[in-house]
């Protein structure tokens, strides 16, 4: 940083550049689910992968108005790229809790993990094996459901589990896979416009 420049100055410049790119891709200033899928090239996916993308969209749509505006977009990007681990774990929990009841059951985790594998191709182990391992390690009361507290405490205490979850579920990993061309070139062009 030069004399008189602060981290806040650089963040403001970065946000300004992201705003211009966001508005170029989304002139209305509001990104619909359809546009979100189109920009990321995540159309015509299998039902489980589609459910994951929709769940991700709804979590980013913090005010639940059916659109992601620029502030919601920036908040999501900042969480994914710069968020602290406890923030990311809370976000992962919300993503896995598909029915929104405050607990993750095996069916929800299996479904989301299967969907993520379909999107990013990361398959270090079969989805059922992964789900069973997670519950075996962190479902402390063996009730077949994970609370937010069980999830965060269990993952934070197990370094290997933390690494596996981060690699398997981290949205930045999904976005990197997309950006690196595992999807068609039009997708890469559209995504790069947003993050460059």
Buried (B, 14 or more C-beta within 10 A) or exposed (E): EEEEEEEEEEEEEEBEEBBEBBEEBBEEEBBBBEBBBBBBBBEEBEEBBBBBBBBBBBBBBEEEEEBBBBEBBBBBBEBBEEBEEEEBBBBBBBBBBBEEEEBBBBEBBBBBBBBBBBBBEBEEBEBEEBBBBBBEBBBEEEEEBBBBEBBBBBBBEBEEBBEBBBEBBBBBBBBBBBBEEBBEEEBBEBBEEBEE
